Amino acid sequence: VPVSMEPPLNNEPETTQPQTSPRQPSPRQTGASETVNYAVIVGAFGVESNAQRLVRKLNQKGVKATIFDRSSRGLSRVAAGVFTNQAEAVRMMSTMKTSGFPGAWILEK
């Protein structure tokens, strides 16, 4: 049996993915080991302290909010959760839309 002498595609150790329910799609992957994240964006602020204030407010209400990233326009984007499963992100987006954030949307990154 011939043995390939080519190096592996990446230098990261192999990891096993957790089992998912057959009803839920598995996390989408863009490359050999790059998982797509779905962030539920509920606000974008030019002043970072305003973004931090919203994060604290949401955290006090039990939402795992964070400043996810900065947009190309320099706005700090607040996420009300980051998911590897798109269906979970859609559920959170729906919850946020009915909880005072009608402009909530999903950023796929």
Buried (B, 14 or more C-beta within 10 A) or exposed (E): EEEEEEEEEEEEEEEEEEEEEEEEEBBBEEEEEEEBBBBBBBBBBEEEEBBBBBBEEBEEEEBEBBBBBEEEEEBBBBBBBBBBBBEBBBBBBEBBBEBEBEEBEBBEE
